[in-house]
Amino acid sequence: MTLRHLLAALGVAAALCSCRAEPAANLSQPVQNRAVASAPDGAAPAAPRTAPSGLDLVPLEIRGATGTHPFTVEVARTPDEQAQGLMFRAALAADEGMIFPFPRPRVASFWMRNTLIPLDMIFIRADGTIARIAAETVPHSEESVSSGEPVAAVLEIRGGRSAELGISEGDRVTWPG
């Protein structure tokens, strides 16, 4: 077994032990999705800041009937970053979250193993609109939470926050890719 095959196998094993029930479509390349990622008002995106986790921090907005809701989110691009997700986090601020962009739209399925806090999972189509919100997912649950349709990304925010802000299906999500 080559080192490359061993690393790929470890990536799959990590994905199975995290909040994600399905491995990424391509374990050998970083995940990017420019279809839903954009800078507000067409401005050039600023250089990303880094979170304590080592992931890039970027601004994200959700726009809908109840207004524009800004967040600062960590970007989990690689299979290893996506496998770790928000596991073992004891808290998540009201304006924070994590985005999981995929290289191509796919049906996404997540679980909450090793996740200590309830989350709202927001499934985002390639056009940036919200396809589904799985609200208040149960910590430590191994029950699969599916997008129900192909999506380009999944946003996780503090459980109950979508309802607090009036975020709903059809609202638009933007962030610099």
C-alpha positions, 0 to 999 in steps of 0.5 A, a space after each residue: 500500500 502506497 503512502 497516498 493510498 494509506 492517507 486516502 484510507 485514513 481520510 475515509 476512516 476519519 469521515 466515518 467517525 465524525 459528523 459526516 456519514 458520507 465520505 467526500 466525492 474526491 478524497 485527493 483534492 481540496 474542496 472548492 465551490 465557486 458557484 455559491 461563493 461570491 464577494 458581496 456587491 462584486 467586490 474582490 474578496 479579502 484575504 481570509 483570517 484564520 480560526 483557532 482551528 486553523 481553518 480560514 474564517 470568512 464572512 457569510 450572509 444569508 439574505 431573505 424576507 427577514 433581512 440580511 444576517 451576517 455570520 463569520 464561518 470557518 471553511 472546511 474545504 478538505 475531506 479531513 477538515 470536513 470529517 472533523 467539522 464541529 466535533 468536540 466544540 462546547 459552544 458556538 457563538 450566535 454569529 459563527 458557523 462552519 461551511 462545508 463546500 463540495 466540489 460538485 453538487 451531491 446529496 449530502 448526509 451528515 450525522 452528529 457523532 461526537 458533536 456536543 451542541 445542537 446545530 442547524 444544518 442548512 443545505 445550500 443549492 448550487 445557485 446559493 438558495 437554501 434547499 432545506 434546514 435541519 433545525 436543532 439536530 441532536 448532539 451525539 446522534 448517529 441518525 443520518 440527516 440528509 439534504 434530500 436533493 443535490 447541494 453544493 454546500 452545507 452550513 452549520 450554525 448554532 441550533 435554533 438560530 435559523 428560527 430566531 432569525 427567520 431564516 427559511 428555505 429559498 433564502 440566499 447564502 453568499 460567501 467568498 470562496 
